[in-house]
Amino acid sequence: MTDPSVSPPDPGTDVAVYVHWPYCARICPYCDFNVVRDRGRAEEQAALVEAILRDLRTQAAMLGSRRLASIFFGGGTPSLMAPDAVAKIVEEAQRLFAPARPIEITLEANPTDAEAGRFAELAAAGVNRLSMGVQALDDASLRFLGRNHSAGEAIRAVETARRAFPRLSIDLIYARPDQTVTAWTAELTQALDLGFEHVSPYQLTVEPETAFGRALRRGALIPPDEDQAAALYETTQEVLSAAGFEAYEVSNHARGLAARSAHNLHVWRGGDYLGLGPGAHGRLTLGGARTATVAHRRIGHYVTGVGAGEPWAEREAMDAAGEAEERALLGLRTIEGVALSALGPLGLRIGEGPMASLIADRFLRVEGARLVATEQGRPVLDGVLKALLT
């Protein structure tokens, strides 16, 4: 566990860069991200790369001199990007925000044979950490999840990625319909043999506007009940902990401090980050105010907006209470928790009101000068946060 006497690093004025690449070979039935099919869009994609670079320069001019904390290519499927486009964005970000030290540069990928064939080129472009959407290790589950790779392809891709990148993370989805504890234990155990150092196991969430959401309304999809989902969650913690992985965030487990995601920690700690690409969210300190930004969602609107010097569909300066609430929402997801001083604008006090009740019920605890969710509180964190912040 994290030593409660040691405060986590302050992100300070360093800025991270998030790049959203919206193209996917196939739209998964559980996905509610801002994505489009990757079909015959070469000219559009070239224009988007140029818009992202221009957006990067525009936002850098607003921020002035900052140090670069990390770069994260998400999506969508950024492993479908041309490696030379990835290299251009990495080089420009490092030119505009000179990093004080070598930084983490993460790119999300799917484990198809075609994408694995590009891993060496992506590594040469500057990517040093791959986050791979394995999602499952049996073909029936992969078909149910709408994935365009097989279990065999996933295993081959992980082996290829281990040779190409210094850091490797995989995503897995559990709490699938009819999934048993026995089957999930076997699947997790098989996955651990692949040799990654970071894993993000996500409980399947059915969003209303997805294909799974429509199937749920029709009665064609029946997810596990609360008791079964809880049993699968506990199994996840037990198997990964026994293998040396620490749950440093609700859905992120790392084998050692160095394996934790530097980019995600920067965001969870309240650091500034640029959101580049269609629909990307950002958090920037502008004019002394913490400012939430959201880029235009449609690709054409984003490209046009960047060209006009206005990439954002939304830009809002957060008040002190809004900023404090966000710090609680993000910080309590991690084992670091959130500084009590950051909660001051919300009027929360240790011995009073909802905080006192949640501490008494052992959903939260105080470690030094920080508020932390307990092992009992983390599985029901949404409810804990609602009680704390309402």
N, C-alpha and C positions, 0 to 999 in steps of 0.2 A: 504494500500500500504506500501511497505518498506520505512523506513525513509531514505531519500537520504543522510543525514548527518552521517549515520552510515555505515561504510564499512562492507561487509560480512566477516565472518571468513576466515583467510588464511589457506589453507589445510596444509601448511608447508611441513614437511618431512613425515607426516603420509601416510600410504599406504592402499588402499582398495583392496579387493580380489573379482574378478569376476570368477565364475565357470560356464562353458558352458556344459550343459547336452544335447546331441543332439537327444535323442530318443523321439518319439511322437507316440501315439496310431494311429494317423491319420495325414496326411499331408494336411493342410488347403490350399485351392486354391489361397489365397492371400499371402502365406508365401514364402519369399525368403531367410530365414535364413538357416544356415547349420544344416539340420535335416535329420534323417532317421527313417524308421518305426521300432517300438519296437516289434520285433517278433523273438522269439527263440534266443535271444542274451545274455543269462545269463553269459556265459563264457567271452564273449567280454566285457560285462559291468563290470564284476569283474576286468578284466585287466585294463579297463579304470579308475576305481576308484583308483587302485594302481598307475597308471601313473599320475593321477592328484595329488596325495599325493607326489609322487617323484618330479614332476614338481614344486610343492609348495616349497619343501625343496631346490631344486636347485636354484630357483629364490631368495629365502630368503638369501641363502649364497652369492649371487651376491650383494644384497642390504645392508646387514649388519643390524645393530640395527635400527629398525623403530617401530613406534607405529601403531597398527591396527585401521583403520578408520571405516570399515564396511565390510560385506560379502554379496554378492548377487549371488544367484543361478538362472541362466537364461537358456534359451534353444530355441527350444526344450521344453520339459515338465519335469522339475526337480522334480515335485511331484511324478513322476514315480520311482525316485531313492529309493533304500532301505533306510529307516530312519537311520540304523546303519552306512551306508556309509556317509550320511549327517553329522552325529555326528562326525565321524572320521575326516572329512575335517574341520569342525568347531573347533574341539579340537586342531588339528595340526596348523591351522592358528593362533589361540590364543596363542599357545605355542611358535611359531616362532616370532610372532609380538605381544608382550604383549600389550593389549589395556590399555589406561590410565583410561578408564571409561567403563561402559556397552555400547556395540555397537549395532547398528541395524544389524540384520541378516535376509535378505529377501529371500523368495523362491517363484518362480512363480508356479502357479497351474491352472489346468482346473477344472471346477465345475461339474465333474461327481460324481455320488454316490460312485463309487469305490475309487476315489482319496480322497473324503471327509472323507471316513472311515479311512484314514491314517493321518488325520490332527493332532490328539492328539499325535501320535508317532513322527511326524515331529516337533511339538512344544517341546516335550521332548528331541529331538536331538539338540535343541538350536535355532530353528527358532522362531523369535519373531514378524515377519512382513510377511504377506502373500499378494502376488499380484495375483489376480485371473482374468483369462481371460474369463469374462462373455460374452462380445462382443455384445450381443443383448438379449432382453427379450421377443421375440416372436419366436415361433417355425419355422415359415416360413423363417424368416431372418437367424436363426441359420442353417437351412438346406442349404440355399443359400451360407452361409459362410463356409460350410463344417465342422461345429462343431459336435462333438460327444456327446453333452449334450442337454437336453431340457431346456426350460425356468423354468419348475418346479424344475429340478435338480439344476439349477443355484441358485434359491431362497433358496433351502434347504442347498446347500453348503455354501452360504454366512452366513446363520444362524449358521451352524456348525463352520465355521471359526471364527465368532465373539466370540464364547465361548472358542475357542482354542488359539487364538493369541491376544496379546495386540494391534497390529496394523493391519489394513486391508485396502487394496487398490483393486479397480476393474478396468478392462479395458473395454471400450465400443468402438464399431466401428460405425461411422455414415457416411453420404453421400453415402448411399447404393442406387442402382438403384431404381428409383420411390419413394424414401423416401420423405415424405412431412414434412414441418415445424410442422404441427399439430401433426402428428404421432410421430415425434422425441421429441416434447415437452412432450407428454403423456408418452413416454418411459422413458425419463430422470426423470420425476416426479415420476414414479413408482419405478425407480431404487433408488431414494433418500430415499424412505421408508425403504430400506434394512439396513441403519444405518452404512455404511462405512464412513471413515474419509478422504479418498483420492480416487480420480478417475482420470484415464487417458483416455480421449475421443480422439480417433484417427480418422482422416478423412481417409476413405478407399483410399489407394494408390494402383494402379495397376502396379506392376512391370513386365517388359517385359518377364522374364523367368519363370513366374508362370503360373498356369492353368488359372487364370483370365487374364493374359497378352495374352495368346493364344486365349482365348475367345474374347477379345477385338479386336484382329487382324481379327478374323473371322466375327466380327459384331454381335456376340452372347451376348455381354455384352455392355451395354450403361450406363456409369456413369452419374451422374447429371452434368448439365452444370455449368459454373463458377458462374453464378448468384445464382443458387439454392444451390451450395456448400457454397457460401458466406453467404446465408441466414441461412443455417443450422449451420455454424460456429457461427454466431451472436446469434442464439438461444441457443447454448451451453453455451456461455458466460453469457447470461442473466439469464437463468434458474439456473445455478450453483452459480452465484454471489448472486442471491436472496436467495439461500439456505445457504449462509455463506461460500462458497468455493472461495478461491482466486486463480486466475490463476498465479501461481508463475513461470511457464514455459509454453511455447506455448501449450503443450499437457498434462499438469499436473496441477491438481487443488487440493488444500488441505484446510481442515477446521482447521485453526490455524497453528502456526509455528511448533509445535511439530509433526504435521501430515505430514510435508514435507519429502520427501525421502532423508535421510542423504547420502545414497550411491550415488544417482544421483547428488546431490548438490556437493559432493566431486569431481566427474568427471567434472561437468560443471564449477567448480571453478579452474580447471587445476591441480587437485591433481594426484599423482601417483597411479596407480592401476595395479595389476597383472591380466593377462588374462590366465586362466587355462582351459584346455579342447580343443577339436577339433575346429579349426577356431577362437578361442577366440582372441580378440584384447586387447592389454595392452599399457600402457604408463608408462615408468620408467625413473628415473634419474640415468643413468649409466655413470661413468667417468665424471660427471659434465654436461652431455648432456641429454636433453629430448629425449628419445628413443621410437619410435613406434615399437611394436612387433605384429606379427600375427602368431598364432600357425598353425601347419599343419592341413589342413581341414579334410582329411580322418582319420577315427578313427584309423585304423591300422598304418598309417604313423605317427600319433601323438604318439601312444604308442611306436612305434619303435624309433622315434626321442627322446622322453623323456629318453628311455633306453640308448640311445647313448649320452645323455647329451646335446642334441640340440632340444628342443621342437618347435623352431620357424622356420616357412617357410620364414618369412621376419623379418628383424631387421634393422632399419634405424635410425641413429641419425638425429634429426631434426635441421635445421638451425634456426637462430633467427627469420627470416621472417615466416618460416613454423610454428613455435611455436606460434607466434603472431597471425597468421591467424586462427589457431585452437582455440585460446582463444576467438577471435571475433566470430567465428562460434558457439561456445558453449555458451559463456557468453551472447550474445545478445538474445538467446532463453529465458533467464530468466528475471525476473523483477529486478534482481540485476544488470544486464548489465555487462560491462567489464571495468576494470580500463583503463583510457586513457594512463597511463604509459606503459601498456602491448602492446599497439599498435604502440609504437615508431618505432620498426624495419620496419614497413610497410610504414613509411613516412607520416602517416595520421595526419592532423592538423585540429583543430576545425574550423578555419576560412578559410580553403582552400579546393579546389578540391571537391571530391565526398562527404566528410563528411559535408562540408558546405552546399552543395545542399540538402542533405538528411535531415539536420537539418532545413533548410529553408522551405522544403516541409512538415515538421512535421512528418517524418517517424522515425527520431531519435531525442533525446534530451540529453543534458548534465545535470547530477545531481551530484553536487559536483565535484569529480574527476573521474566520471564514465560516460560512454556512454551507453544509455539505448534505447531500441526500444519502441516507443510509442504505444498506443492502435491502432492507424491508421497503424503503421508499422508492427505490429506483424502478422496480417493476411496475409501479403505479404512479410514475412521475407526473403524468398528465393531470391526474386527480390532485396530487400534492400541489402542483403549481397553481391549479385552479383555486384550491382552498387558500393558498398563500397570497395570491394576487387579487382575489376578488374582494 
